[in-house]
Amino acid sequence: MPEQRARKHHQDRVAETLREEIGAMIEGELSDPRIDFCYVTEVAMNPGGKSARVYVAVDPAVANIEQAEEQTVAGLEAAKGYIRREIKERMGVRHVPELTFLADRSGRFQARIEELLNRSRKRKKQAAKPPAEGLPAGD
């Protein structure tokens, strides 16, 4: 049991370090014009540590966000070799996990869900108001 807990803790630390290092590279070192303003939201490592999924969120202020996500992921996939080599040097490890870049759409979905819930709440309030107005004031 303690070995599994230690392994999980190690993987969490490696994932957090990968998130920070890849984020720093995206902010300042990568000059691919396909990469829009984005940030790393999560790094999910496979249990063996041989591969990792890097979730990247693109700035929602972009006009065509679907196209921006596709281009950003394509730019990051093209720079994958450079990113892995830099991580290997910075972290001082023998093996760097194989990286897969994916667009993180959870923020957009969350905003849409909140919008739908707010609409639902407004409808319930409007539906509840007419019966309340019809009650006599003296009771």
Secondary structure, DSSP 8 states (H G I E B T S, - for coil): -HHHHHHHHHHHHHHHHHHHHHHHHHHHT---TT--SEEEEEEEE-TTSSEEEEEEEE-TTSSSHHHHHHHHHHHHHHTHHHHHHHHHHHHT-S---EEEEEE--HHHHHHHHHHHHHHHHHHHHHHHHHHHHTS-TT-
